[in-house]
Amino acid sequence: TLDMTIDKEVSSHASIFMTENQDENSPSSMPTTEPPPQTIDQGNKDQCDNVQNNKKRKVREASTKTKDVSNAVEPEQEPADSHRNGTSNLATHLRTQCKKFPKHHDPNHDPNQTVLSLQDTNGTGSSANALVAVHFDSDLCRQALARMLIVDELPFSFVENEGFRYFMSVTQPRLVIPGRMAIARDCLNLYTSEKHKLRNVFTKTNQSVSLTTDAWTSVQNINYMVLTAHFIDENWKMHKRILNFCPITSHKGEVIGRKIEKCLEGWMIGKVFTITVDNASSNDLAICYLKNRMEDWNSHPLKGEHLHVRCCAHILNLAVGDGLKLKDMHSSISKIRSAVRFVRASANRLDRFKVCIKETRIQDKSTVQYDCPTRWNSTYIMLESALKFQKAFKRLSENCVEYAILEGGFPNNDDWENAKCFVKFLKLFFEITKNVSGSTYVTSSTYFMEHCKILQAFNTWMGSHKDDPILAKMATNMKGKYEKYWGDVSKMNILVFISVIFDPRHKLQFVSWGLNKYYDKEIADSLNKKIKETLSRIFERYRSFSNKGEAESVAQEVEGSQFVTSSEVYDQFEKDMDQDPNSSKNEVDLYLTEPREKKNPDFDLLNWWKVNSTKYPTLGLIARDILAMPISTVASESAFSTGGRVLSCYRSSLTPHTVEALICAQNWLRSSPLSVDIEEHLEDLEKLEE
């Protein structure tokens, strides 16, 4: 279409040019002795062409701007043949140089031409929410392809798949698809670029971080350590960034401690607030090693004090595991697990079970779920789903001989009653584990309330030994394991209690109430006193550390200036008086004496501190550190898998450096990491099976 349009325009310009020559050379304006021009017919056209070829070519004069005479062609005149009579130069001129001729460029063939397109500015790919002008850029396409492989955990060989290459040849034929080695280099380059950006954030802002660490294993039995940083930025936004996923030679405490120290040196991070680990004895040695090193660094107000935080989710798993070991409960769970596996073993059995559901008039559209015996949360989901179809299982035992003679027996009424009791018991721990395992919201200030809920549940269930002896016995076993770690308050990190004070809805009143209600008076009074003293000491350290940094910056400014104004001296006087510990009210007293915020489901804790940090500057610095403290290492696990701490076969086949690059870059590129909702995934699977 473009060539036909240009040919028409060229023909029009050529015919105009011939018409002007005919007007200038008409018989009325030329001598009568010269004969009029003759018409060349088809018969002697070839002869004329030969004559023209023998003539010497006329020297071309300097080109001038083309006249705007596009509408001057007479309709009765025949345009010149642009393919046979030398108009290619004019066509080239019209395409590239003519200022009067409109450019009919195809945007797909012009690299500088932009096209309006709806694109996703959040980087999640969920929706196109911005209208932007884009143009084809091969480098950007390669970067986007590398990003897709990293975020979606695709193998490098994906770019060599026949279907993908055909799809790209249709959508963007100008993009040369790289091979697996080239795209692997692109992924590593993207990892290096993102790492440089993140390192600049830590160095420029001198950001304080809280760490979580955990151990992983590949199918080749290579031990890995994951190190994750949690922090709140200057805009009071919570962040979680995986710093390293590196191999370690052993799980000894000193080896882990030295590896963490080396990782922190590589990131140039010196301000570490806490480190959350599980309850392995080797982790205790690693924390002691790092604590000694941080005292020498002198980069944080606390200098490694209160550094060790135990993983609350790990303690809950140990407690629930002791409850599962109860003989009666274990037998009932095994029977129900066997019944579920029988139903889900084949499509024929599942169809027969659906008939039983229909006969018993159960309206629930879901189905029974498998469980992983080593994960109690999946066992809870299995029991909860099986209880909905108790009548259908009973009907199946009457209609299906194979199910009636199931090895180990099918569940009877006592087994179902035990399952109801166990589901009621596990639901509390299931919800608490989900609440404390988040990484995109504050968890440190909420665990004390969850701790009080657990103690209240233990006391209630243990008091019901007459009505429900199995539940009382199970609660007794679990409380013994739970108190092994949290029973002695001296083993609890004092920051778990102090973080509650930084929630303006709770403050010190809620901590005192909880201690007085669930602990003996002597223990509660002693702990209340210790909490107040520790809060005052932390406040003074942050205040002096902040003043020291400001004094150094002021000294540098004074060295570069020749005089100091009186207003600067008076401002410093006012600031020192406001922070005087001997004054009637400092920040801590002012904050604690003000009324608590009302309970509101829409209350945003970080936003409250963002607004009030100017009123409480030193407390604001403490809040940024203590509210970012994670109380569970599950956040590190959820970045890779919900099924365990073993690398997939694909990632295990890669080199350790490539594994680290892919895992870290995936976490960095996901601007809003999604929390794993097991129940939501199960509902999606049920819809697919229907």
N, C-alpha and C positions, 0 to 999 in steps of 0.2 A: 504493500500500500504506500509505503514511504517512497519507493522508487517511482511508482506511477505518478504520485503527486509532484515529485521533482521533475519528472519528464514533462508533465503538462506545463509547469512553470517555465521550464527551459524552452519548450516549444513556443510558448507565448512570447518570451523575451526574444527568441530568435526571429520569429515572424515580425515582431515590432521593428527589430533591427533591419530586416530586409525591406520592410515597408518604408522606413525612413530613407533608406538608400534609393528606393525607387522614386520617392518624392523629390529627392535632391537631383536625381539623374533623369527626370522626366523630359520628354521631347520639347516642352515649352521653355525649358531653362537651358537647353544645350544647343550647339550649332546644328543647323539643318543638314550639314554635310555628313554627319555621323549617323549611321543606321540605328534604328531602335534595337534593344536587346531581344535576342531570339529565345524561344522556349525550347528547352531540351526535353525531347521525348524519350521513351524507354528504349527505343531502337538505337539511338546514338549516345546513350548515357555512358556506356563503358568507354567509348572513344574519347569523350570529354574528360573522363577520369584520368585516362592515360596522358592526355595533353596537360592536365593540371599537375600531374606528378613530375613532368619534365620541366615545369617552370620553377624558377628560383623562389624560395619562400621569402615572403615579405617580412622585413624586420618589424617586430611587434613594438608598438609605442607603449609608453607608460600607462598603466591601467588607471582608470578613473572610477569614481563611484557610479554604480549602476543607477540609471534614472528610474524613478518611481512611475512607471507607465504600465502597470499591470492591467489597467482597465482600458487601454487604448487599442486593443486588437479588434479589428473589424470582423464581424461574424462571417462575412462572405470570403475572407481571405483564408487560405490554407496554411497552417503553421509548418515550419520547417521540420524535417525528419531529424530528431535529435540523435538517432543511432547511426545515421549515414552521412551527415553533413557537418561534422566537426563542432558539436556543441558540448563535448565532454568537459572542456575547460570551464565553460560557463556553468555547467552542473556542479563542478567542484567548487567554483566560486560561491555558488548559492548555498552549498552545504556548509562551507567552513568560514567564509569571509563576509558575505553580503550582509550589511547591517539592516537592509530593508526587508529581507526575506525572513519570515518567521521560522524558528528552529523547531522542526517536528522530531525532536529526539525521543527515542524510547527510553524511559528511565531504567529499564533493565540492561541497556547497553551503554549507559553513560555513568561512569564510576563516580562522577561528582554530583549527579542528580539525586536529591533527597526525596523520599516518599513518606507521607504521613501514615503512621501505623500506631495501633493500640498495643502498648507494651506494659508488662508488669514491672513496676518500679521497686517492689519489695523484694524481688529476687526469689520468691517462693513458687512462681509459676501457677498460682491458684487462680488469678484473675488479671485481666488487662485493664488497668485503671488510669492510664495516662496516654495522651495523644502526643507523640513525639515524631520528629523528622529524622529518618534514618537513611543511610546509604550503605551499599555493600562494602564491607571491609573484611578482607580475608583473615587478617590477624585477630580481629574481634570474634569472627566465627570459630577460629581454632580455639580461642580461649573459652568460648561458650561450650564448645564440644568437650574440652577437658573438664570444665566445671560439671557438666552433666555426668560424665563418667565417675567423678569423685563423689558427688552428692547422692547419686542413685546406686552407688556401689556396683558399677558395671565393669566387666573385665576389659583390658586393653584391646583384646581381639574383637570386641564389639564393632569397631570401626571397619573391620574387614568382612563383616557379614554381608551377604548378597542382598538381603532385603533392605538393610540400612543404606547401602550404596545406591540401590535403585531409587529409594525414597528421596535421597539427597539429590540425585540427578534430575529428578522432577521438580523439587522445590527450589533448589539453587544449583543449577548446572555449572556455574562459574567457580564454585568452591571445589578445590582439589582436596579430596579426603585423604588425610595422612594415614600411614600404616601404624601398626601397633607400637613399634619402637618410637616413632615420631610423636605419637600422642602420649606415650609414657613420659617422654621428655617435657612435653607441654604441661602435664600434670605436676611434675616435679618443679618446673619453673613457676607454676601458679602457687604451689606450696611455699616456695622461697619468697615470692612476692608478698603473700599474706603474712608470713612469719615476720618479715621486715616491718610491715605496718603495725603488727601487734607489739613487737619489741619497742617501737617508737612510742607507743602509748604508755608502756611501763616506764620507759626512761624519762620521757618529758613530763609526765604527771607525778612521778615518784609514787605510783599507786601501791597501796598496801593490799595484800591478798591473803585469803585463807585457802589452804590446800586440802585436797583429798587424794589419797593414793590407794591403789589396789593392785593385786597380782593377777596375771593372765597366763594362759598356756596355749601353745599352738599344737597342731596334730603331730608335729615333729618333736614334741616335748621341749620346746624352747620356752623359757620363762621370760615373761614381759612384765614391766611395771608401767602403769599409767599414772600420770601426775596431772591433776586438774586444778586450775586456779579459779576461785570464786571472789568476785569483788563488786563493789558498787561505785559507779563512776561519779564524776562531778555533777551530772544531771540527775543523780539518784535513780539510776537504772541498774537492775541486777544483771550481772554477766557471769557466764561460765565458759571458760576456754581450756581445752585440753592442751597442755604445754608439751608433754612428751609421752611417747609410747615406745619405750626402749627396752632392749633385752638386758637381763641381769644374770649374773653367773650363779647366784644362789639366793635363798631367802633369809640369809643371816641378817641380823639387825644392823651391824656395822656396814655391810655391803649395801643395804637399802639406804642407810643414812648418807653414805658417801655418794651414792647415785643421785639422790635428791639434791644434795649440795652441788654436784656438778651441773645438774639441770638448771638450778637457780642461777648459778654463775653464767651459764650460757645465755640466759634471758636477762641478766643483769638486774635480778630482783633481790632486794635485801630486806624489804619490809614484809615479814611474814607474821600474821596475827595468830592463826591456829593451824593445826594439821589434824584432820579427821582420818582415823584408821580403824580397822577392825580389831578384834581382841586377841590376835596372835601375839605370843610372847616376844617374837622377833621385832614386832613393831614398837614395843616398849623400849628396846635397846636403840632402835633407829631414832626415836624421839629424843632420847637422852643425848645421843651423839649430836643431833641438830641443835638441841637447846644449848649445849656448850659452845657450839660454833656461833650461834646468834648473840650470845653474850659478848663475844669479841667484835661482832659486826657493829653493834651500837647504832643500828639503823632504825629501830622501832622503839617506841616509848616503853613497852613491856619487856623487851629484850628476851623473848622466849618464855616468859612467865605465863602459866596457864596455856601452854602450847598444845598439850595432848587432849584431844577430844575423842571419846569412844563412839563408834558407830551405833546409833540407837536401833537401826533396822536389824543389824546383826544380833544385838541382844534380844530383840523380839523374836527373831528366828530361832534362837537357841531355846527360849522359853516355850514357844509353841511346839518345838520338836520334842521336848520332854512331855508335853501333854499328849502328843500323838503316840507315845510309847506305852500308854495305858492299855493293858491287855484287852479289856472288853471293847474299848473304842477302836483299837487296831483291827480286831476281828470284824467288826461291823463295817469299817471302811473298806476292808479287803473284799468283802462280799459285794458291796455296792459297786466297787471298781470292776469286779469280774462281770457283774450284770451289765454295766455300761459297755464294756468291751465286747460282750456277747452280742448286744444289739447293734453295735457299730461295726461288727466284723465283716458284714456283707450287705449288699443292697437288698437281697431277699429278706434277711432278718430285719432290716430297718423298715421295710415295707410292712412286714407282719406286725412290728411294734406300732407303726402308725395306725394300723387297723385297730389295735387294742386301744390306742388313744382316742380314736373316733368312737369306739363302742362305749368307753367310759365317759364320753362327752367332756373331755378336757379341752378347754378353749385356747390354751396357750399354744402359740405357733412356733415356739422355739423347740430345741431338741436337746438331748443329753450330751454332755461334753466329756472328752477325755481329760485325764489329768497326768501330771508328771509327779510320780511318788516322792521325788526329792524336793519338790517345791510345794509347800503347804498352801500357798495362795491358789494354785491351780486345783489342789484337792478341795479347798473351800468352794470354788466355782463348780466343780464336778458334783459335790454333794448338794449344793443349792439347786442346780439344774435337775438332778435326779429326784429330789423331793417333790418337784412339781408333778412328776409322773408316777407317783407311788402306786396309784390305783391301776395304771396301765401295766406296770411290772407285775402286779398281782394277777391281772387278767392274762398276761403272757405266760405265767407259770401254769395256768389252767389249760391254755390252748396249745402250748408248744412243749413237746416232750423233751426236746434237746435242752431247753432252758430249765425244765424241772429237774433234770438229772445233772445239772451243772456241777463241775468239780468244786468242792468246798461248800456247795449249797447256795441257794439263792437267798436274798435278804428276807428275813421274817419281820414281824411287827416290832420286836425288840431292837432289831438292827436299825429300823427306820426311826424309832424313838431316840436311839443313841445319835443318829445322824442329825436329827433336829436339834438335839442338845449341843452337838459339836458345832453346827452351823451358827447357832446363836452365840457360841463362845468365840468362834473364829472371826465373826463379822467385825467385832470390835478391833481386833488386831489387824485385820485386813484394811480397815479404813484408816487406822493410825499409821500403818506402814506406808500407805499411799500419801498421807498428808506430810509425813516427815521426809519423804524421799524426793521432794521436788527440788529443782535447781533453778527455776525461773522466778521464784518468790521466796519470801523470808520464812525460814523454818526454825531458826534459833529461838525466837521469842514465843513460839507456840508449843514447844515440846513439854514445858513444865505443866501446861494444862493437860496434855495427853498423858503425862506421867500421873497426874492426879486421877484421871479417868481410869487408868489401869489399876491403881491402888484401890479405888472405890469398887471396881468390878471384882477384884480378888476378895475383898471383905464381904461383899454381897453373896458371891457364889460359895464361899467357904461357910457362910452362915446358913446355907440351904441344904446341909447334909442330910436332913431328915426327908425333905421333899424330893431332892435329886442328889443321891449319894455319888453318882458317877461324876456329875458336874463339880461337886465339892471336892472330890478326890483329884480331879484333873486340875482344878484351880490351885489346890495345895502344892501339887508337883510343879506347876508353872511358876508359882510365887517363889518357891525355893530357888529356882534357877534365876529368876528375875532379880531377886534380892542379892544374889551373889555378886552382881555388878552395880545395882542401884540401891541396895538396902543400906549400905554404909555411905552416908552423905559425904564422908571424907574422900571417897573414891570418885565422887562426881565432880566434874569441872565446875568451878564456881561461876564461870561465865554463862552456864545454862540458866542460872537463877538471875544473874544481873541483866541478861538480855531481855528478860520479861519486863524489867523496869523501864526499858526504852520503848515500850509500847504504851502510848499515852492513855489507852483504855484500861490498862492494868496497873502500871507503876509498882511501887513498893507494897501497896496495900494487898494486892492479889498474892504476891509472894509470901507475905506474912500470914495471910489467911490460910493458904495451902499448907504451909509448914505446920501451923498450929493445929490443923484439922487431921492431918495424916501422919504426924510424927509425935513422939512424946514431947512433953513441955520442955524438958531439959535440952533435948536435941534441937527443938525448934528455936528456943531462945539463943542457944549458942550459934546456930546457923544464921539467924537474923542479924546478930551482932557482927558475924564475920562478913556477911554480904554488905552491910553498910560500910564497914572499914575498907573492904576491898574496892567498893565503888569510889570512896573518897580518895584512896591511894591512886587508882587508875586515873581519876580526874586530874589530880595534881601532876602526875607524870605527863599526861597529854598537854596540860597547860604549860608546864615548863619546857617541854619539848617543842611546842609550837612557838613559844616566846624566844627560844634559842634560835630557831630557824629564822624568825622575823628579825631578830637582832643582827644576825649575820648579813641578811639582805640589806638592812638599813645601814650597817657599817660599810658595805660595799658602795652604797649610794653616796654616803658621806665622803668616802675617799675620792669619788669622782666629782664632788661638788666643792665649792669654796666656802660655803656658809650654811647654817641651819636656821630656819625661820622659827620664830617664837610659837607659831601655830603648831608646828610639828612637835615641839617639846610639850606643849599643853595637851595635844592629842595623845601622846604617849602616857602622860600623867593620868588622863581620864581612863585610858585602857587598863593601866595597872591598878587603879582604884577599883574598877569594876571587877577585876579578877583577884582582888585581895582576899586570901582565905580567912582573914580575921574580920572581914567586913560583916555587916549584919546578915546579908543574904548573898551567897554566891550563886552560880548557875544551878548547881545541884539542889540547893534549898529552894530556889525559885521554881524550878521545874517540879519538884515533888509536892510543893504546897499548893500549886494551882490545881483546879478541879480536873478530874479525869474526863476524857472524851467519852461521849455516849456510845454504846454499842450500835454499830451500823453495818449491815452486810456489804455496803459499798465503800466502807472505809479503806483508804489507801495509806498504809503505814509509811511507805517511802515518800509519798507525796507530802504527807504531813511534815516530815522532817525536812523536806526540800523547802517548804514554806517557812518553817520555824528555825532553821539552822542559823539564820542571821540573829535571831533572838538568843539562841544558845550555841555560840560558835564552837566552844570546846566540846560540849556534849554532842554536837553535830559530828565532829571528827570521830568521837568514840562510836556513835551510832553507825557511821559508815563502815566501821570495821566489825563491830559485834553483830550487826544485823546481816552481814554477808557470810557469817560463819555457818557452814553446813554441819548438820548433826547426823548425816548419813553419807556413806560412800556409795550408795546405790546410784547416785547421780552419775558416777563414773561408769558403772555397768550399763546403764540405760543408753549411753551414747553409742554402744555397739550392738547389744543384743538383750532381749528379754528372757532368753533361755539359759544363760549361764555365762561363765567367764572363759570360754574356749573359742579361739579364733576359727572362722570358717575355713573350709578347705582351700578356697581361692586365695584368701589373704595369707594363709599359712604357706602357700607356695611361693610367695614373694620374698624378696630380701627384707631384712629388718628395717633398713632405711626407707624402702618403698612403703612398707606397712605403716611406719610412723607418719610418712608424708600423707598417705591417703586418709588415715584416721583423723589426724589433726586438721588437715585441710577441710575435711567434711564437716567437722564441728565448727570451724571458723566461717565457712561459707554459708552455713545455715544461720541466717540472721535471727530467726525465732525457732529454736529447737523445739520440736514437738514432744510433749510428754506421752509416753506409751500408755494407752488405755486398753487393758486386756479385755474388758467386757465389750468395748466397742468393736474390737477385732473379732471377737467371737460372734457378735451379732452379724457382722458382715459375712462371715463364713457360713452362718446359717442361711442367709439370703441366697448365697451362691448354691448351696446344696438343695434348696427348694427348687 
